[in-house]
Amino acid sequence: MALISSFCIFVLVAHFATPVVCHKRSHQAALFVFGDSIFDPGNNNYINTIASFQANYLPYGESFFKDPTGRTSNGRLIPDFIAENANLPLIPPYFEIGKKQFTHGVNFASAGSGCLAETARGFVIDLQTQLKNFQNVTQLLKNKVGETESKQILSNAVYIFSTGTNDFTPLVTNSTFQNPDREYLQMIMGNLTAVLKGVYEEGGRKFAMLNLGPFGCLPSIRNLNLQKGVTNGSCMEDATNLAKMFNSALPEMLKQLEKQLPGFKYTIFNFFKVLVDSIHNPTNYGFKISETACCGTGPFRGIFSCGGKRQVKEYELCKNVKDYLFFDSSHPSEQAYQKYTELLWNGTPDVVAPYNLKSFFKLST
C-alpha cells in the first residue's frame, strides 16, 4: 500500500522540479495518538515540567534509540510498533511537527496526564489540551494538502488512546487509600467523552482504546503496599479495583457514542487482561521476572528513581532487560510493548474487540 507521505512528497517535489503525474493512490490510514506515559514519545521534553514526568535521560531509550527520546521505556512504545505494522514511519511528537512529516499522524500524548485537567495540573498536557493541539494539526493539514485531501486523511485515520490511570494515582498514593465516589468516575468519563466527540467533529471515525492495566500490581505500588505493612508486597487490590471500575464504564460509554454519532467505530484493547496474564505467566510472553522492575531501587525496584534525576537519585539497572516485564517501577519494557502490540494488531476477540487493529486500519469509513 502506498503511504500518504509518499503522495505529499510527490506534491512537494512538483513545486521545485518537473511536475510528477500522480496516479490514483490507495490511502494508508494515518495514526493519531493521545494519552499518557504509555504513549508519550517525548512531548514532555518541550514543556515546563519536573523530572517525575520526563524520561529524557539514560538509561531510557538505550535498547533501541541508544539515546533517550522521552519515552518511558528502554526503547519503543506501542504506537511505534503500530506504525511499523501499518507501514508508517514513526509518528512524531506534536512539538516536532515543524521539522517532521505529519500527514501520516501525530502523537499528542503526555506522561503524567489524565482525563481531568486537575491531574498533575501545570506539569503535563491534559487530554483537553491534547484535543486543542489536534485541532491545530487539522488546520495545518488543510493548509498543507487542501480540504478534500485532509478530510479523507482524518476520516480514514485511526485514533488511539491510553488515559485514565493518572486520574486515580493520587487516591492510591495518599497515606490512606481513598475510594472515589461515583461522581468522580463520571467526571473522568465525561471528560473522555467530550474529547472523543471533539475528535469526531474534526472528522475522526475510528477510535482504539486501551483499558487500564492492573496498576495495583506495578512494582511502585507493590513497594507502597510493603511500606503500608503488607508483608509480602502483593498487589494492592484497592488500586486494581479502581482500574476495574474504569474498565466497566468504558465500553458502556463507547456504545453510547456509537449510537449517537453516525459512522463512529471503536475497538478496545484489554490491556488489563494481558498485563495480568504477563505478571502471572511471564514465560508465556518470554519473560523471567514480572514483579520486580529492571531499573529503580528498593523492594521490587519499586522506587521511581531510574536514571537518577528524580527525587531519589540511587538506582540499580538489571543486566538483561529482556528478562523483565517492567523496565522501571511503573512502565513495561520495550519487549512487553512489542508483545502487546502483536496482540493489539492481530489478536483474538478476548483481547481486542470488536476489531483487531489490523482490520481496523483496513476498515473504510
N, C-alpha and C positions, 0 to 999 in steps of 0.2 A: 504493500500500500504506500502511496505517496504521502509524504509529510506535508502538513500545512506550511511549515517553514520553508520547504523547498520551493513552493509556489511563490512565496514572498520574496525569496532571493532572486528568482527569475524577474520579478517585477522591478526590484531594485537595480538589477543589472541593466534592465531595459532603459533606465534613465541615463546610463553612462556609456552604453555601448550599443551595438546593433540590436534592435528590438528582437526579443525572443517570442515566437508564437507559442502560447501555452495551449496545449490540447486539453480536452475535458479531463478533469482530475478527480481522483477519489479523495474524500475527506478523511484524514486521520484525526480522530477525536482528540481535542486538547484536554489538558488536566489542570484544574484549578483546586488549590489545596488550602484548607482552613483549619485552625485549631491551635494545639499546644505543643509541648516539647516532643511529643511522639512524632510530630511532623515538621518542626521548625528547622529549616536548613541554614539559618544564620540571620534571620531578621532582627533578632535581639542584639546583634553586633552593632546595629545602626541606631539604637535608641539609648536614651539616658537611663540606665538600669543598674542593677547590682550583680555581683558575681554569681549569686544564687540562681539567677535566671539566664546565665550565659555559659557557653562551653567553647569559647574561642581561645582555648589554650590546650596544650598537650596534657595527658595522653588522648584527649578526644580527637577523633579523626585519624589516628595514626595507622590503623589497619588498612585503610583504603586510600584516603586522600594524602596520607603522610603528614599533612599539616592540619591543624584544627580549622573547621569551617563554621563552627557554631552549632553543629549537630550534637545533641547529647547522646552520642554513641561512639564506639570505636571506629565507625565507618558510615555506611549508608543507612538511610531510613526507608520506611515503607514507600513513600512517594517516589524515591529514587529507583526502587526496584519495579514499581508500577510503570514508570516511564520507560524503563528498559524493556519490559514485556510488551509495552504498547508501541514500540519503535519510535519513541520520542527522545529528544535529548533531555538531560537533567533539567528539571523545572526550576527556574531561577527564583531566589527570594525577591519579594516585592521591591526591596530597596536596591536591587541590582538591575532592574529592567531598563534603566537608562543606558546600560552598556551591553545588555544581552537581548537576544531574540525573545519576544514574549507572546507571539501568536500561537505557540503550542501550549501555553499555560503559564500560570504564575502561582507561587506559593506565598500565602499571606500569614502562615502560622507563626505564633509567638510563644516561646517557652514560658510557662507560669500562668498563661492566660486561661480564662474560663468563659462561660456564657454570660456571667454577670460582670458589669463594669466595675463593681466594687472589689472583685477578686484581684489582689495584688495591684490595686489602682496606682497609677503613676509609674509603675515599673515594667508594664507589659502592654501589648496591643490587644485590647479586649475584642471579643467577637464582633461587636457592633462597629468598631473602628476597622476591623478587617473587612467588613462589608463595604464601608466607605472607600477603602483602598481598592477593593474590587470594582466599585462603581467608577472610580478614577481610571482604572485599566480599561473598562468597557468603552469609555470615551476616547482614550488613546487608541484603542483598537479601531474604532470607527474612523478616526482621523488617519490611521495608517492604511487600512485596506478598504475603506468605504462601508457604508451602512449595510448593504446587501451581504457582502462577504462577512462582516463582523457578526451579523445576526446568525448566519449559518454556523460560524465557529462557536458562538455562545450556546446555540441550541443543541449542537452536536456534542459539546464538551461533557466531561464527567467532573462532578464537583464532590470532593471527598472531605469529610470532617472527622476530626478526633478532638472532642472537647467535653468538659464537664467535671473531670476528676478534680481539678484545682478549685472548683467551687466548694467542694466538700473537704478539702485538705485542712483548712483552719479548724473545722469541727473535730477532726481526728487528732491533730497535733496539740490542741489545748491540753492543759494539765488534767482536766476532766473532760471525758468524751461528751460531746453534745449531740443529741438526736434532733435532727431538724424537724420542724413541723411541715405539714402538707403544703402550706403556703410557700415555703422556701423552695420546694421542688417545683411548684407551679411557676414560680418566678424564673427558675432556670429553664424550664421547658418553654415558657413564654418567650424568653429572650432568644432561645434557639429557633423557635418557630418564626419569630419576626425576621431573623437573619435568612432563614431558608426562603421565606416569602420575598425578601429583598433580592436574593439571587435570582429567584424565579422571575421577578419583574424585569430584571435585566436580560432575560432570555434563557436562563438555566432550566433544564428539564430533567437531568439525570443526576440523582443525589446518592452517594455512597456514604454510609455512616459506620464508624466503629462504635460499638457499645463500650462501656467502661470495663477495664480489667479488674481483677480481684485485688484492689490496692491495699487491702489489709495484709496481703502476702508479700508485698515489696520488702526487700531487705531493710529499708529505712523504717518501715512500720513494725516489722519483727523486732528490730532493735528497740523501738519505742515501747513495745509490749514487754520486753525484757526489763526495761527501766521501770515499768509500772508494776513489776513484781510477778509477771507471768514467767515462771522459771525456765520453761523450755523455749521461750521466744517463738511461740507458734504464731500463726496468722491471727490478726486482730479481727474477729468475726464482726464486730460492730461496724468497722470500716468497710469490710466487704459487703455488708448488708446495705450500705449506702449505695454502692455500685449496683447492687441488685434492684434497688428501688428505682434508680435512674433507668436501668435496663428494661424494667417492666413498663415504664412510661413511654419510652422511646418509640416502640412500634405502634402504640396507640396514637401518638401524635402524628407519626408519618402516614398512617392510614387515613386520618382526618384530612391531612393536606392533599392526599391522593384524591379524596372525594371532592375537595373544594377547588382544586387547581387543575384545569384541563391540561393533559399531557404530562403532569408531574409523575415521575417514576422514581422509585427508591430501592435500595438494597442495604441490608445490614450485615456487617461482618461481626461474628460472635467472638470478639477479642477476649471476652471473659472466659468462654469455654476453652479456647486454645491455650490461653495463658495458664489456667488451672491445670489443664492436661499436661502442659510442659513442666510445671512445677512438680506434679505427682509422678509423671513418667518421662523424665528428661531424656532417657536413652532413645525413646521413640523419635526425638527431634534432633538427636546427635549430640546431646549434652551429657556431661558427667555431674555437674554441680548446678543446682537450681534454687537453693535457698540463700547462698552467700554470693555477693557481688564480686566481680573481678577487681574493681577499683573502689577504694574507700578505706575506712578504718573502723575499729571497734567490732563488736559482735556482728556477724553476718556481713562485715564491711558495710554496715548499715548507716554509718555516719557519713553525711553527704559532703565528703572532703576531696573527692577525686580531682587531681590537678593542683591542689594546694592553694587555690585562690579564694576560697570561701572562708567562712568563719573559722573552721578548724583547718589547720594547714597540713597536719600529718596525714599521709595516706599510703596505702600499700597498693601494689599493682601485681596482678597474678602473672604467672609465667606464660600460660597458654590460654588466651581469651576464648579460643574456640571450644574450650571445655565448659564455658559458663553461659547460662541463660541470661543473667543480668550483667551488663557492663559496669554501671555504677549503682548506687544504692536505690535508685528509683527508675532506671531505664534499662530495657533489654539491650542485648548486644546486636551488632550488625547481623551475625549469623541467625539470631532469633527473628529479626525483622525479615530476613530473606525467606526463612521457612514460612512465616506468617503471610508474606506476600504470595507465596505459591498457593496457599490455601485460599486467600482472598481472590486470587486471579482465576484459579481453576478448581475451586473446592466444591464440595457437595452441599446440598441444602441444609445440613445440620450445622455448618459453619458459616455459610454465606447464602442469603436468600432475600428475595425471590430470584435474584440473578447472581451468578459469579461475575467478577469484573471483566473477564474476557468477553463474555456475551454482552455485558453492559456497554462495553466500548463499541461493539459492533451494532448495537441496537440503534435503529434510526428513529429520529424524533419528528 
